[in-house]
Amino acid sequence: MTSHSLTLTRRALLTSAAAYAGSAVLPDAGLGRTQAEPLREFRLKSAPGTARLVPEHDGETLVWNYNGAVPGPEIRVRQGERLRITVGNGLAEETTVHWHGIRTPNGMDGVPHLTQPPIAPGETFVYEFDAVDAGTFWYHPHQRSFEQVGRGLYGPLIIEEPEPLRVDRDVTWVLDDWRLTRSAGISDDFGNGHDMMHNGRVGNTVTINGVVPDDFAVRKGERIRLRLINAANARIFGLDFAGHEPVVVALDGQPVAPHAPTEGLVVVGPAMRVDLVVDMTGGAGSRVSVVDRFYKGLDYRLVDLAYADEPLRDHSPGWPIELPANPLPDPDVGEATRHEITFNGGMMGQMVMAEMGGAMGGSSRETMDSMMNMNHGDGMWFINGRAATGHVMDPMLTLEQGRSHVLAMTNATAWHHPIHLHGHSFRVVSRNGQPTANREWQDTVLMAPREKVEIAFVADNPGDWMFHCHILEHQAAGMMGVIRVGGKEEPK
């Protein structure tokens, strides 16, 4: 492990300082504060620790964690409240905290060297922002995240609606996987070439809320709001609730028209969140297995729903399940500025590019052909032919603030990619040329191999924002860029 010296540019310092100074009153376009809101203060400290991830094993696992626990403490506030979170660094290397999915001011976004100086060992940093959107979010480092997250640094951040859904229980499951040795230690092979070139660091041990699960106690007739957060480096979950009929009510914290999951599987890519309403319809005293079926031929039992002998009620309640919308400006797709983005690289990348190039037309095909002929240097993954080598870089796009924009994205690789944009939520408007059924708001969209996805949003949050694959090994190996909203700030 190495410690990196501070290389924050003058432009980044000016941008961060301006964003922090402006965080008391956020921009008016969808993020404004109309009055003084209650201030909620929290403290987090990242440090080495231990966790009993595998209960049946004799020993504990050496991890990195927040406040001595994996996951870190659940931060739970009400929409409209203001958060002040003091983060201390007890690691032997620099760190930051990124508030994933939260529309913070740029200086509070937690990207080292781009929006803030990284937090040095023994130092602290104070994050302060408003809880503008209700929903399910999470926090994690953006410094060497492929290892810091992989060792256990993450936690849930829940922002409740002013009037939450009526349910019997509101439950958070933070899903993760770990690459453990026979002695239950974390394998130290972070960042190896095979993981970087293929589908990332997929572990051999899956946990819910930091422990290998066995039973989850339920009662017949009970209604649960189940908040799923995928904190894994690379594993994609596809959960089959075995005869139950979960209803999706929110994606990435943003409400969506209630609907059944596609083909009965609740798919949660890395960094994504899914809110479900699940009615417990099994028989009293029964057991029902929740099975992860995402990877073909690799199904496994995640957890059993263990029904109590006494039901809570005979039938599911008829309470409403639709969530109120958050204050997001709706993009005008017809008037939007369009931007073409191609992801390529990785194992079999050249083959897929050649294969897809024949099916492309016009400038998109020319872009693919030119990228295939580029000398990519040491990079493994690329956005529009460019591999990132750190968090500070010239923007790949500069977007006019306040306008609608469409990113037309092509996954010209053999692997899935959960693509995350900081500072904004976006509508997923089409997949492979077909309009999406729900035009869902997300901040991380899972793209299948060879898939084309269009997303649309209003660029209303100024600053330089990270745009990257949230398979953390892909990000570290180059699949990361900067999207600038608003004009470039000139040095003074």
Secondary structure as the mmCIF struct_conf table of DSSP 4:
data_model
#
loop_
_struct_conf.conf_type_id
_struct_conf.id
_struct_conf.beg_label_comp_id
_struct_conf.beg_label_asym_id
_struct_conf.beg_label_seq_id
_struct_conf.end_label_comp_id
_struct_conf.end_label_asym_id
_struct_conf.end_label_seq_id
HELX_LH_PP_P HELX_LH_PP_P1 HIS A 4 LEU A 6
HELX_RH_AL_P HELX_RH_AL_P1 ARG A 10 ALA A 21
HELX_RH_3T_P HELX_RH_3T_P1 GLY A 22 ALA A 24
BEND BEND1 VAL A 25 VAL A 25
HELX_RH_AL_P HELX_RH_AL_P2 ASP A 28 LEU A 31
BEND BEND2 GLN A 35 GLN A 35
STRN STRN1 LEU A 39 ALA A 51
BEND BEND3 LEU A 53 VAL A 54
TURN_TY1_P TURN_TY1_P1 PRO A 55 GLU A 56
BEND BEND4 HIS A 57 GLY A 59
HELX_LH_PP_P HELX_LH_PP_P2 GLU A 60 GLU A 60
STRN STRN2 THR A 61 TYR A 66
TURN_TY1_P TURN_TY1_P2 ASN A 67 GLY A 68
STRN STRN3 ALA A 69 ALA A 69
BEND BEND5 VAL A 70 PRO A 71
HELX_LH_PP_P HELX_LH_PP_P3 GLY A 72 GLU A 74
STRN STRN4 ILE A 75 ARG A 78
TURN_TY1_P TURN_TY1_P3 GLN A 79 GLY A 80
STRN STRN5 ARG A 82 ASN A 89
BEND BEND6 LEU A 91 GLU A 93
STRN STRN6 THR A 95 THR A 95
STRN STRN7 HIS A 98 HIS A 100
TURN_TY1_P TURN_TY1_P4 GLY A 101 GLY A 101
HELX_RH_3T_P HELX_RH_3T_P2 ASN A 106 MET A 108
BEND BEND7 ASP A 109 ASP A 109
STRN STRN8 PRO A 112 PRO A 112
TURN_TY1_P TURN_TY1_P5 HIS A 113 THR A 115
STRN STRN9 GLN A 116 GLN A 116
HELX_LH_PP_P HELX_LH_PP_P4 PRO A 117 PRO A 118
STRN STRN10 ILE A 119 ILE A 119
HELX_LH_PP_P HELX_LH_PP_P5 ALA A 120 ALA A 120
TURN_TY1_P TURN_TY1_P6 PRO A 121 GLY A 122
STRN STRN11 THR A 124 ASP A 130
BEND BEND8 ASP A 133 ASP A 133
STRN STRN12 GLY A 135 HIS A 140
BEND BEND9 GLN A 143 ARG A 144
HELX_RH_AL_P HELX_RH_AL_P3 SER A 145 GLN A 148
TURN_TY1_P TURN_TY1_P7 VAL A 149 GLY A 152
STRN STRN13 GLY A 155 GLU A 160
BEND BEND10 PRO A 162 GLU A 163
BEND BEND11 ASP A 168 ASP A 168
STRN STRN14 ARG A 169 TRP A 178
STRN STRN15 LEU A 180 LEU A 180
TURN_TY1_P TURN_TY1_P8 ARG A 182 SER A 183
BEND BEND12 ALA A 184 ALA A 184
HELX_LH_PP_P HELX_LH_PP_P6 GLY A 185 GLY A 185
STRN STRN16 ILE A 186 ILE A 186
HELX_LH_PP_P HELX_LH_PP_P7 SER A 187 SER A 187
TURN_TY1_P TURN_TY1_P9 PHE A 190 GLY A 191
HELX_RH_AL_P HELX_RH_AL_P4 GLY A 193 MET A 197
TURN_TY1_P TURN_TY1_P10 HIS A 198 ASN A 199
BEND BEND13 ASN A 204 ASN A 204
STRN STRN17 THR A 205 ILE A 208
TURN_TY1_P TURN_TY1_P11 ASN A 209 GLY A 210
STRN STRN18 VAL A 211 VAL A 211
STRN STRN19 ASP A 215 VAL A 218
TURN_TY1_P TURN_TY1_P12 LYS A 220 GLY A 221
STRN STRN20 ARG A 223 ASN A 230
BEND BEND14 ASN A 233 ALA A 234
HELX_LH_PP_P HELX_LH_PP_P8 ARG A 235 ILE A 236
STRN STRN21 PHE A 237 ASP A 240
TURN_TY1_P TURN_TY1_P13 ALA A 242 GLY A 243
STRN STRN22 VAL A 247 LEU A 251
TURN_TY1_P TURN_TY1_P14 ASP A 252 GLY A 253
STRN STRN23 GLN A 254 HIS A 259
HELX_LH_PP_P HELX_LH_PP_P9 ALA A 260 PRO A 261
HELX_RH_3T_P HELX_RH_3T_P3 THR A 262 GLY A 264
STRN STRN24 LEU A 265 VAL A 268
TURN_TY1_P TURN_TY1_P15 PRO A 270 ALA A 271
STRN STRN25 ARG A 273 ASP A 279
BEND BEND15 GLY A 282 GLY A 282
HELX_LH_PP_P HELX_LH_PP_P10 GLY A 283 GLY A 283
TURN_TY1_P TURN_TY1_P16 ALA A 284 GLY A 285
STRN STRN26 ARG A 287 ASP A 292
BEND BEND16 TYR A 295 TYR A 295
TURN_TY1_P TURN_TY1_P17 LYS A 296 GLY A 297
STRN STRN27 TYR A 300 TYR A 307
BEND BEND17 ASP A 309 GLU A 310
BEND BEND18 LEU A 312 LEU A 312
BEND BEND19 ASP A 314 HIS A 315
HELX_LH_PP_P HELX_LH_PP_P11 GLU A 322 ASN A 326
BEND BEND20 PRO A 327 PRO A 327
HELX_LH_PP_P HELX_LH_PP_P12 LEU A 328 PRO A 331
HELX_RH_3T_P HELX_RH_3T_P4 VAL A 333 GLU A 335
HELX_LH_PP_P HELX_LH_PP_P13 ALA A 336 ALA A 336
STRN STRN28 THR A 337 GLY A 345
BEND BEND21 GLY A 346 GLY A 346
TURN_TY1_P TURN_TY1_P18 MET A 347 MET A 348
HELX_RH_AL_P HELX_RH_AL_P5 GLY A 349 GLY A 357
TURN_TY1_P TURN_TY1_P19 GLY A 358 ALA A 359
HELX_RH_AL_P HELX_RH_AL_P6 GLY A 362 MET A 372
TURN_TY1_P TURN_TY1_P20 ASN A 373 ASN A 373
BEND BEND22 MET A 374 MET A 374
TURN_TY1_P TURN_TY1_P21 GLY A 377 ASP A 378
BEND BEND23 MET A 380 MET A 380
STRN STRN29 TRP A 381 ILE A 383
TURN_TY1_P TURN_TY1_P22 ASN A 384 GLY A 385
STRN STRN30 ARG A 386 ARG A 386
BEND BEND24 THR A 389 HIS A 391
BEND BEND25 MET A 396 MET A 396
STRN STRN31 LEU A 397 LEU A 399
TURN_TY1_P TURN_TY1_P23 GLN A 401 GLY A 402
BEND BEND26 ARG A 403 ARG A 403
STRN STRN32 SER A 404 ASN A 411
BEND BEND27 THR A 413 TRP A 415
STRN STRN33 HIS A 417 LEU A 421
TURN_TY1_P TURN_TY1_P24 HIS A 422 GLY A 423
STRN STRN34 PHE A 426 ARG A 431
TURN_TY1_P TURN_TY1_P25 ASN A 432 GLY A 433
STRN STRN35 GLN A 434 PRO A 435
HELX_LH_PP_P HELX_LH_PP_P14 THR A 436 THR A 436
BEND BEND28 ALA A 437 ASN A 438
STRN STRN36 TRP A 441 GLN A 442
BEND BEND29 ASP A 443 ASP A 443
STRN STRN37 THR A 444 MET A 447
TURN_TY1_P TURN_TY1_P26 PRO A 449 ARG A 450
STRN STRN38 LYS A 452 VAL A 458
BEND BEND30 ASN A 461 ASN A 461
STRN STRN39 GLY A 463 CYS A 469
BEND BEND31 HIS A 470 ILE A 471
HELX_RH_AL_P HELX_RH_AL_P7 LEU A 472 ALA A 476
TURN_TY1_P TURN_TY1_P27 ALA A 477 GLY A 478
STRN STRN40 MET A 480 VAL A 485
BEND BEND32 GLY A 486 GLY A 486
HELX_LH_PP_P HELX_LH_PP_P15 GLY A 487 PRO A 491
#
